[in-house]
Amino acid sequence: MTEIDELLRNARQLLDQARDRRGELQAAAAKLQADDTYMAETCLNELGVERAALLADTTIACVSGDELAARDQSYREMRAKLEAMGPVNMNGPRRIS
């Protein structure tokens, strides 16, 4: 009887661990789905191109890992500099006589 109780406790512990892991995986899957939706909307809003069209374009170099992080950081720095410059004066400088 003691051996069966021990086996039952172990089985319940394994079941609880499996349920916890399932919850973690479901949360990760939901985050990835939200990220995917955000990226699709960003492609359309900022580039005017559907995400699927970008993925299908073989002329675009794909990067990942450290290279992607470095390029993303560079992009953010350039974008911050552009925003700090403010709007462009299309009339050019005015000369005061």
Chimera marker file (.cmm) of the C-alpha trace (Angstrom):
<marker_set name="trace">
<marker id="1" x="0.000" y="0.000" z="0.000" r="1" g="1" b="0" radius="0.5"/>
<marker id="2" x="2.860" y="2.415" z="0.866" r="1" g="1" b="0" radius="0.5"/>
<marker id="3" x="4.526" y="1.689" z="-2.461" r="1" g="1" b="0" radius="0.5"/>
<marker id="4" x="1.301" y="2.422" z="-4.352" r="1" g="1" b="0" radius="0.5"/>
<marker id="5" x="0.857" y="5.691" z="-2.441" r="1" g="1" b="0" radius="0.5"/>
<marker id="6" x="4.417" y="6.697" z="-3.340" r="1" g="1" b="0" radius="0.5"/>
<marker id="7" x="3.819" y="5.871" z="-7.012" r="1" g="1" b="0" radius="0.5"/>
<marker id="8" x="0.593" y="7.865" z="-6.935" r="1" g="1" b="0" radius="0.5"/>
<marker id="9" x="2.367" y="10.879" z="-5.373" r="1" g="1" b="0" radius="0.5"/>
<marker id="10" x="5.090" y="10.689" z="-8.019" r="1" g="1" b="0" radius="0.5"/>
<marker id="11" x="2.518" y="10.412" z="-10.793" r="1" g="1" b="0" radius="0.5"/>
<marker id="12" x="0.634" y="13.439" z="-9.437" r="1" g="1" b="0" radius="0.5"/>
<marker id="13" x="3.861" y="15.412" z="-9.187" r="1" g="1" b="0" radius="0.5"/>
<marker id="14" x="4.714" y="14.568" z="-12.798" r="1" g="1" b="0" radius="0.5"/>
<marker id="15" x="1.200" y="15.530" z="-13.858" r="1" g="1" b="0" radius="0.5"/>
<marker id="16" x="1.484" y="18.883" z="-12.054" r="1" g="1" b="0" radius="0.5"/>
<marker id="17" x="4.843" y="19.542" z="-13.726" r="1" g="1" b="0" radius="0.5"/>
<marker id="18" x="3.383" y="18.662" z="-17.119" r="1" g="1" b="0" radius="0.5"/>
<marker id="19" x="0.443" y="21.019" z="-16.524" r="1" g="1" b="0" radius="0.5"/>
<marker id="20" x="2.806" y="23.814" z="-15.487" r="1" g="1" b="0" radius="0.5"/>
<marker id="21" x="4.903" y="23.263" z="-18.604" r="1" g="1" b="0" radius="0.5"/>
<marker id="22" x="1.788" y="23.230" z="-20.787" r="1" g="1" b="0" radius="0.5"/>
<marker id="23" x="0.763" y="26.579" z="-19.284" r="1" g="1" b="0" radius="0.5"/>
<marker id="24" x="4.209" y="28.020" z="-19.985" r="1" g="1" b="0" radius="0.5"/>
<marker id="25" x="4.098" y="26.782" z="-23.571" r="1" g="1" b="0" radius="0.5"/>
<marker id="26" x="0.587" y="28.157" z="-24.101" r="1" g="1" b="0" radius="0.5"/>
<marker id="27" x="1.689" y="31.559" z="-22.814" r="1" g="1" b="0" radius="0.5"/>
<marker id="28" x="4.753" y="31.487" z="-25.079" r="1" g="1" b="0" radius="0.5"/>
<marker id="29" x="2.600" y="30.494" z="-28.053" r="1" g="1" b="0" radius="0.5"/>
<marker id="30" x="0.166" y="33.347" z="-27.352" r="1" g="1" b="0" radius="0.5"/>
<marker id="31" x="3.066" y="35.828" z="-27.169" r="1" g="1" b="0" radius="0.5"/>
<marker id="32" x="4.504" y="34.558" z="-30.442" r="1" g="1" b="0" radius="0.5"/>
<marker id="33" x="1.089" y="34.851" z="-32.090" r="1" g="1" b="0" radius="0.5"/>
<marker id="34" x="0.749" y="38.437" z="-30.838" r="1" g="1" b="0" radius="0.5"/>
<marker id="35" x="4.280" y="39.232" z="-32.070" r="1" g="1" b="0" radius="0.5"/>
<marker id="36" x="3.445" y="37.746" z="-35.469" r="1" g="1" b="0" radius="0.5"/>
<marker id="37" x="0.320" y="39.878" z="-35.747" r="1" g="1" b="0" radius="0.5"/>
<marker id="38" x="2.243" y="42.992" z="-34.667" r="1" g="1" b="0" radius="0.5"/>
<marker id="39" x="4.982" y="42.341" z="-37.227" r="1" g="1" b="0" radius="0.5"/>
<marker id="40" x="2.436" y="41.845" z="-40.008" r="1" g="1" b="0" radius="0.5"/>
<marker id="41" x="0.751" y="45.138" z="-39.101" r="1" g="1" b="0" radius="0.5"/>
<marker id="42" x="4.113" y="46.902" z="-38.874" r="1" g="1" b="0" radius="0.5"/>
<marker id="43" x="5.143" y="45.674" z="-42.324" r="1" g="1" b="0" radius="0.5"/>
<marker id="44" x="1.949" y="47.023" z="-43.799" r="1" g="1" b="0" radius="0.5"/>
<marker id="45" x="1.915" y="50.326" z="-41.876" r="1" g="1" b="0" radius="0.5"/>
<marker id="46" x="5.592" y="51.274" z="-42.124" r="1" g="1" b="0" radius="0.5"/>
<marker id="47" x="6.574" y="49.690" z="-45.425" r="1" g="1" b="0" radius="0.5"/>
<marker id="48" x="3.259" y="49.478" z="-47.242" r="1" g="1" b="0" radius="0.5"/>
<marker id="49" x="3.962" y="45.832" z="-48.060" r="1" g="1" b="0" radius="0.5"/>
<marker id="50" x="2.245" y="42.681" z="-46.881" r="1" g="1" b="0" radius="0.5"/>
<marker id="51" x="4.380" y="40.493" z="-44.609" r="1" g="1" b="0" radius="0.5"/>
<marker id="52" x="3.891" y="37.499" z="-46.915" r="1" g="1" b="0" radius="0.5"/>
<marker id="53" x="5.269" y="39.496" z="-49.854" r="1" g="1" b="0" radius="0.5"/>
<marker id="54" x="8.364" y="40.412" z="-47.843" r="1" g="1" b="0" radius="0.5"/>
<marker id="55" x="8.925" y="36.801" z="-46.836" r="1" g="1" b="0" radius="0.5"/>
<marker id="56" x="8.539" y="35.657" z="-50.432" r="1" g="1" b="0" radius="0.5"/>
<marker id="57" x="11.049" y="38.208" z="-51.767" r="1" g="1" b="0" radius="0.5"/>
<marker id="58" x="14.300" y="36.263" z="-52.203" r="1" g="1" b="0" radius="0.5"/>
<marker id="59" x="16.323" y="39.407" z="-52.921" r="1" g="1" b="0" radius="0.5"/>
<marker id="60" x="16.004" y="40.522" z="-49.294" r="1" g="1" b="0" radius="0.5"/>
<marker id="61" x="18.808" y="39.214" z="-47.081" r="1" g="1" b="0" radius="0.5"/>
<marker id="62" x="17.580" y="37.395" z="-43.986" r="1" g="1" b="0" radius="0.5"/>
<marker id="63" x="19.513" y="37.932" z="-40.773" r="1" g="1" b="0" radius="0.5"/>
<marker id="64" x="19.094" y="36.476" z="-37.312" r="1" g="1" b="0" radius="0.5"/>
<marker id="65" x="20.702" y="36.237" z="-33.924" r="1" g="1" b="0" radius="0.5"/>
<marker id="66" x="23.472" y="38.684" z="-33.057" r="1" g="1" b="0" radius="0.5"/>
<marker id="67" x="23.527" y="40.215" z="-36.539" r="1" g="1" b="0" radius="0.5"/>
<marker id="68" x="19.803" y="40.956" z="-36.326" r="1" g="1" b="0" radius="0.5"/>
<marker id="69" x="20.231" y="42.529" z="-32.890" r="1" g="1" b="0" radius="0.5"/>
<marker id="70" x="23.101" y="44.700" z="-34.149" r="1" g="1" b="0" radius="0.5"/>
<marker id="71" x="21.153" y="45.856" z="-37.206" r="1" g="1" b="0" radius="0.5"/>
<marker id="72" x="18.087" y="46.568" z="-35.100" r="1" g="1" b="0" radius="0.5"/>
<marker id="73" x="20.165" y="48.674" z="-32.708" r="1" g="1" b="0" radius="0.5"/>
<marker id="74" x="21.704" y="50.570" z="-35.627" r="1" g="1" b="0" radius="0.5"/>
<marker id="75" x="18.240" y="51.203" z="-37.073" r="1" g="1" b="0" radius="0.5"/>
<marker id="76" x="16.937" y="52.503" z="-33.749" r="1" g="1" b="0" radius="0.5"/>
<marker id="77" x="19.918" y="54.845" z="-33.369" r="1" g="1" b="0" radius="0.5"/>
<marker id="78" x="19.490" y="56.263" z="-36.894" r="1" g="1" b="0" radius="0.5"/>
<marker id="79" x="15.760" y="56.673" z="-36.394" r="1" g="1" b="0" radius="0.5"/>
<marker id="80" x="16.328" y="58.523" z="-33.097" r="1" g="1" b="0" radius="0.5"/>
<marker id="81" x="18.811" y="60.863" z="-34.820" r="1" g="1" b="0" radius="0.5"/>
<marker id="82" x="16.338" y="61.593" z="-37.614" r="1" g="1" b="0" radius="0.5"/>
<marker id="83" x="13.547" y="62.293" z="-35.167" r="1" g="1" b="0" radius="0.5"/>
<marker id="84" x="15.841" y="64.556" z="-33.140" r="1" g="1" b="0" radius="0.5"/>
<marker id="85" x="16.539" y="66.615" z="-36.289" r="1" g="1" b="0" radius="0.5"/>
<marker id="86" x="12.882" y="67.566" z="-36.547" r="1" g="1" b="0" radius="0.5"/>
<marker id="87" x="10.905" y="68.324" z="-39.695" r="1" g="1" b="0" radius="0.5"/>
<marker id="88" x="12.590" y="69.300" z="-42.938" r="1" g="1" b="0" radius="0.5"/>
<marker id="89" x="12.133" y="72.856" z="-44.208" r="1" g="1" b="0" radius="0.5"/>
<marker id="90" x="11.277" y="72.342" z="-47.880" r="1" g="1" b="0" radius="0.5"/>
<marker id="91" x="11.583" y="76.087" z="-48.616" r="1" g="1" b="0" radius="0.5"/>
<marker id="92" x="15.242" y="76.175" z="-47.717" r="1" g="1" b="0" radius="0.5"/>
<marker id="93" x="16.944" y="78.797" z="-45.598" r="1" g="1" b="0" radius="0.5"/>
<marker id="94" x="15.622" y="82.324" z="-45.798" r="1" g="1" b="0" radius="0.5"/>
<marker id="95" x="17.986" y="85.177" z="-46.421" r="1" g="1" b="0" radius="0.5"/>
<marker id="96" x="17.352" y="88.366" z="-44.587" r="1" g="1" b="0" radius="0.5"/>
<marker id="97" x="18.467" y="91.447" z="-46.533" r="1" g="1" b="0" radius="0.5"/>
<link id1="1" id2="2" r="1" g="1" b="0" radius="0.2"/>
<link id1="2" id2="3" r="1" g="1" b="0" radius="0.2"/>
<link id1="3" id2="4" r="1" g="1" b="0" radius="0.2"/>
<link id1="4" id2="5" r="1" g="1" b="0" radius="0.2"/>
<link id1="5" id2="6" r="1" g="1" b="0" radius="0.2"/>
<link id1="6" id2="7" r="1" g="1" b="0" radius="0.2"/>
<link id1="7" id2="8" r="1" g="1" b="0" radius="0.2"/>
<link id1="8" id2="9" r="1" g="1" b="0" radius="0.2"/>
<link id1="9" id2="10" r="1" g="1" b="0" radius="0.2"/>
<link id1="10" id2="11" r="1" g="1" b="0" radius="0.2"/>
<link id1="11" id2="12" r="1" g="1" b="0" radius="0.2"/>
<link id1="12" id2="13" r="1" g="1" b="0" radius="0.2"/>
<link id1="13" id2="14" r="1" g="1" b="0" radius="0.2"/>
<link id1="14" id2="15" r="1" g="1" b="0" radius="0.2"/>
<link id1="15" id2="16" r="1" g="1" b="0" radius="0.2"/>
<link id1="16" id2="17" r="1" g="1" b="0" radius="0.2"/>
<link id1="17" id2="18" r="1" g="1" b="0" radius="0.2"/>
<link id1="18" id2="19" r="1" g="1" b="0" radius="0.2"/>
<link id1="19" id2="20" r="1" g="1" b="0" radius="0.2"/>
<link id1="20" id2="21" r="1" g="1" b="0" radius="0.2"/>
<link id1="21" id2="22" r="1" g="1" b="0" radius="0.2"/>
<link id1="22" id2="23" r="1" g="1" b="0" radius="0.2"/>
<link id1="23" id2="24" r="1" g="1" b="0" radius="0.2"/>
<link id1="24" id2="25" r="1" g="1" b="0" radius="0.2"/>
<link id1="25" id2="26" r="1" g="1" b="0" radius="0.2"/>
<link id1="26" id2="27" r="1" g="1" b="0" radius="0.2"/>
<link id1="27" id2="28" r="1" g="1" b="0" radius="0.2"/>
<link id1="28" id2="29" r="1" g="1" b="0" radius="0.2"/>
<link id1="29" id2="30" r="1" g="1" b="0" radius="0.2"/>
<link id1="30" id2="31" r="1" g="1" b="0" radius="0.2"/>
<link id1="31" id2="32" r="1" g="1" b="0" radius="0.2"/>
<link id1="32" id2="33" r="1" g="1" b="0" radius="0.2"/>
<link id1="33" id2="34" r="1" g="1" b="0" radius="0.2"/>
<link id1="34" id2="35" r="1" g="1" b="0" radius="0.2"/>
<link id1="35" id2="36" r="1" g="1" b="0" radius="0.2"/>
<link id1="36" id2="37" r="1" g="1" b="0" radius="0.2"/>
<link id1="37" id2="38" r="1" g="1" b="0" radius="0.2"/>
<link id1="38" id2="39" r="1" g="1" b="0" radius="0.2"/>
<link id1="39" id2="40" r="1" g="1" b="0" radius="0.2"/>
<link id1="40" id2="41" r="1" g="1" b="0" radius="0.2"/>
<link id1="41" id2="42" r="1" g="1" b="0" radius="0.2"/>
<link id1="42" id2="43" r="1" g="1" b="0" radius="0.2"/>
<link id1="43" id2="44" r="1" g="1" b="0" radius="0.2"/>
<link id1="44" id2="45" r="1" g="1" b="0" radius="0.2"/>
<link id1="45" id2="46" r="1" g="1" b="0" radius="0.2"/>
<link id1="46" id2="47" r="1" g="1" b="0" radius="0.2"/>
<link id1="47" id2="48" r="1" g="1" b="0" radius="0.2"/>
<link id1="48" id2="49" r="1" g="1" b="0" radius="0.2"/>
<link id1="49" id2="50" r="1" g="1" b="0" radius="0.2"/>
<link id1="50" id2="51" r="1" g="1" b="0" radius="0.2"/>
<link id1="51" id2="52" r="1" g="1" b="0" radius="0.2"/>
<link id1="52" id2="53" r="1" g="1" b="0" radius="0.2"/>
<link id1="53" id2="54" r="1" g="1" b="0" radius="0.2"/>
<link id1="54" id2="55" r="1" g="1" b="0" radius="0.2"/>
<link id1="55" id2="56" r="1" g="1" b="0" radius="0.2"/>
<link id1="56" id2="57" r="1" g="1" b="0" radius="0.2"/>
<link id1="57" id2="58" r="1" g="1" b="0" radius="0.2"/>
<link id1="58" id2="59" r="1" g="1" b="0" radius="0.2"/>
<link id1="59" id2="60" r="1" g="1" b="0" radius="0.2"/>
<link id1="60" id2="61" r="1" g="1" b="0" radius="0.2"/>
<link id1="61" id2="62" r="1" g="1" b="0" radius="0.2"/>
<link id1="62" id2="63" r="1" g="1" b="0" radius="0.2"/>
<link id1="63" id2="64" r="1" g="1" b="0" radius="0.2"/>
<link id1="64" id2="65" r="1" g="1" b="0" radius="0.2"/>
<link id1="65" id2="66" r="1" g="1" b="0" radius="0.2"/>
<link id1="66" id2="67" r="1" g="1" b="0" radius="0.2"/>
<link id1="67" id2="68" r="1" g="1" b="0" radius="0.2"/>
<link id1="68" id2="69" r="1" g="1" b="0" radius="0.2"/>
<link id1="69" id2="70" r="1" g="1" b="0" radius="0.2"/>
<link id1="70" id2="71" r="1" g="1" b="0" radius="0.2"/>
<link id1="71" id2="72" r="1" g="1" b="0" radius="0.2"/>
<link id1="72" id2="73" r="1" g="1" b="0" radius="0.2"/>
<link id1="73" id2="74" r="1" g="1" b="0" radius="0.2"/>
<link id1="74" id2="75" r="1" g="1" b="0" radius="0.2"/>
<link id1="75" id2="76" r="1" g="1" b="0" radius="0.2"/>
<link id1="76" id2="77" r="1" g="1" b="0" radius="0.2"/>
<link id1="77" id2="78" r="1" g="1" b="0" radius="0.2"/>
<link id1="78" id2="79" r="1" g="1" b="0" radius="0.2"/>
<link id1="79" id2="80" r="1" g="1" b="0" radius="0.2"/>
<link id1="80" id2="81" r="1" g="1" b="0" radius="0.2"/>
<link id1="81" id2="82" r="1" g="1" b="0" radius="0.2"/>
<link id1="82" id2="83" r="1" g="1" b="0" radius="0.2"/>
<link id1="83" id2="84" r="1" g="1" b="0" radius="0.2"/>
<link id1="84" id2="85" r="1" g="1" b="0" radius="0.2"/>
<link id1="85" id2="86" r="1" g="1" b="0" radius="0.2"/>
<link id1="86" id2="87" r="1" g="1" b="0" radius="0.2"/>
<link id1="87" id2="88" r="1" g="1" b="0" radius="0.2"/>
<link id1="88" id2="89" r="1" g="1" b="0" radius="0.2"/>
<link id1="89" id2="90" r="1" g="1" b="0" radius="0.2"/>
<link id1="90" id2="91" r="1" g="1" b="0" radius="0.2"/>
<link id1="91" id2="92" r="1" g="1" b="0" radius="0.2"/>
<link id1="92" id2="93" r="1" g="1" b="0" radius="0.2"/>
<link id1="93" id2="94" r="1" g="1" b="0" radius="0.2"/>
<link id1="94" id2="95" r="1" g="1" b="0" radius="0.2"/>
<link id1="95" id2="96" r="1" g="1" b="0" radius="0.2"/>
<link id1="96" id2="97" r="1" g="1" b="0" radius="0.2"/>
</marker_set>
